[in-house]
Amino acid sequence: MDYARPDALVSTEWLAARLTAPDVRIVDGSFYLPAQKRNPKAEFAEQHIPGAVFFDIDEIADTENPLPHMLPSPEKFSSRVRKLGLGDGSKIVIYDTTPMTGACRVWWMFRAMGYKDVSILNGGLPKWLAEGRPVTDDPTPPRDRHFTARLDNTLVRSIDDVRGLIESKREQIVDARAAGRFRGETPEPRAGLRGGHMPGAFNLPYNELLDPNTGTVLPADKLVARIAASGIDPAKKVTASCGSGVTACVIGLALYLTGSPEAAIYDGSWTEWGGRADTPIVTGA
């Protein structure tokens, strides 16, 4: 069984054969939670795939918003990615070190800004390194390129949108957090958040969509089976949520690969919903 939309992924072999291709741009989208005490930008400076530039989701963001790494305006997004040398007419390939979480967020950001020729390196930097492929500490001097950003509102949801979806049930809400956090049994990693989930939400932990041994996305048949086991209807549109809008994008990728309607991301996610006193929350399975 093949992926319904395989364009969202490229293999390490594919990228290795195109490292110097003039129309391919490589992006490191690595991201860590504050508790992990790792600096993705510093790690990028120490080693990265040749030709890559670093995409900082905490800086290419709406920094006026108190919530973490919220989607910026199209104008800011366009300005920042132009300076990274990412522009119209390029095939953009994103990887990360986790693997897959930060890369999925950056992939979704480009798609939300209307740019569709964007893919994720399946397995990320860990797979690339395990295969002995080249890395460098040489910086990539970016050349400004023209980038056109047009926000696709079908791929982004606000807190008011989610309130309406809970009421209308027009879209399924799917939570990518671990089951213990979803049920309210495990404390949230961010202080001050209530535990539990949104009424009517399904739970599909993002890590269950990845192969634990290779960090790659599950094969198509296993991906379809895991999505079905979560109880969601793959033919109906999903709004995905998580802790802060990052791992929800893994659900977005999985649904895209398997041919479901392209998922929207609740950008504020549980940091916003669980941090307020006026949002309905339920606990348990």
Secondary structure in CASP SS format (residue, H / E / C, confidence):
PFRMAT SS
TARGET T0000
AUTHOR 0000-0000-0000
METHOD secondary structure of the structure
MODEL  1
M C 1.00
D C 1.00
Y C 1.00
A C 1.00
R C 1.00
P H 1.00
D H 1.00
A H 1.00
L E 1.00
V E 1.00
S C 1.00
T H 1.00
E H 1.00
W H 1.00
L H 1.00
A H 1.00
A C 1.00
R C 1.00
L C 1.00
T C 1.00
A C 1.00
P C 1.00
D C 1.00
V E 1.00
R E 1.00
I E 1.00
V E 1.00
D E 1.00
G C 1.00
S C 1.00
F C 1.00
Y C 1.00
L C 1.00
P H 1.00
A H 1.00
Q H 1.00
K C 1.00
R C 1.00
N C 1.00
P H 1.00
K H 1.00
A H 1.00
E H 1.00
F H 1.00
A H 1.00
E H 1.00
Q C 1.00
H E 1.00
I C 1.00
P C 1.00
G C 1.00
A E 1.00
V E 1.00
F E 1.00
F C 1.00
D C 1.00
I C 1.00
D C 1.00
E C 1.00
I C 1.00
A C 1.00
D C 1.00
T C 1.00
E C 1.00
N C 1.00
P C 1.00
L C 1.00
P C 1.00
H C 1.00
M C 1.00
L C 1.00
P C 1.00
S C 1.00
P H 1.00
E H 1.00
K H 1.00
F H 1.00
S H 1.00
S H 1.00
R H 1.00
V H 1.00
R H 1.00
K H 1.00
L C 1.00
G C 1.00
L C 1.00
G C 1.00
D C 1.00
G C 1.00
S C 1.00
K E 1.00
I E 1.00
V E 1.00
I E 1.00
Y E 1.00
D C 1.00
T C 1.00
T C 1.00
P C 1.00
M C 1.00
T H 1.00
G H 1.00
A H 1.00
C H 1.00
R H 1.00
V H 1.00
W H 1.00
W H 1.00
M H 1.00
F H 1.00
R H 1.00
A H 1.00
M C 1.00
G C 1.00
Y C 1.00
K C 1.00
D C 1.00
V E 1.00
S E 1.00
I E 1.00
L E 1.00
N C 1.00
G C 1.00
G H 1.00
L H 1.00
P H 1.00
K H 1.00
W H 1.00
L H 1.00
A H 1.00
E C 1.00
G C 1.00
R C 1.00
P C 1.00
V C 1.00
T E 1.00
D C 1.00
D C 1.00
P C 1.00
T C 1.00
P C 1.00
P C 1.00
R C 1.00
D C 1.00
R C 1.00
H C 1.00
F C 1.00
T C 1.00
A C 1.00
R C 1.00
L C 1.00
D C 1.00
N H 1.00
T H 1.00
L H 1.00
V E 1.00
R E 1.00
S C 1.00
I H 1.00
D H 1.00
D H 1.00
V H 1.00
R H 1.00
G H 1.00
L H 1.00
I H 1.00
E H 1.00
S H 1.00
K C 1.00
R C 1.00
E C 1.00
Q E 1.00
I E 1.00
V E 1.00
D E 1.00
A C 1.00
R C 1.00
A C 1.00
A H 1.00
G H 1.00
R H 1.00
F H 1.00
R H 1.00
G C 1.00
E C 1.00
T C 1.00
P C 1.00
E C 1.00
P C 1.00
R C 1.00
A C 1.00
G C 1.00
L C 1.00
R C 1.00
G C 1.00
G C 1.00
H E 1.00
M C 1.00
P C 1.00
G C 1.00
A C 1.00
F E 1.00
N E 1.00
L C 1.00
P C 1.00
Y H 1.00
N H 1.00
E H 1.00
L H 1.00
L E 1.00
D C 1.00
P C 1.00
N C 1.00
T C 1.00
G C 1.00
T C 1.00
V E 1.00
L C 1.00
P C 1.00
A H 1.00
D H 1.00
K H 1.00
L H 1.00
V H 1.00
A H 1.00
R H 1.00
I H 1.00
A H 1.00
A H 1.00
S C 1.00
G C 1.00
I C 1.00
D C 1.00
P C 1.00
A C 1.00
K C 1.00
K C 1.00
V E 1.00
T E 1.00
A E 1.00
S E 1.00
C C 1.00
G C 1.00
S C 1.00
G C 1.00
V C 1.00
T C 1.00
A H 1.00
C H 1.00
V H 1.00
I H 1.00
G H 1.00
L H 1.00
A H 1.00
L H 1.00
Y H 1.00
L H 1.00
T C 1.00
G C 1.00
S C 1.00
P C 1.00
E C 1.00
A C 1.00
A E 1.00
I E 1.00
Y E 1.00
D C 1.00
G C 1.00
S H 1.00
W H 1.00
T H 1.00
E H 1.00
W H 1.00
G C 1.00
G C 1.00
R C 1.00
A C 1.00
D C 1.00
T C 1.00
P C 1.00
I C 1.00
V E 1.00
T C 1.00
G C 1.00
A C 1.00
END
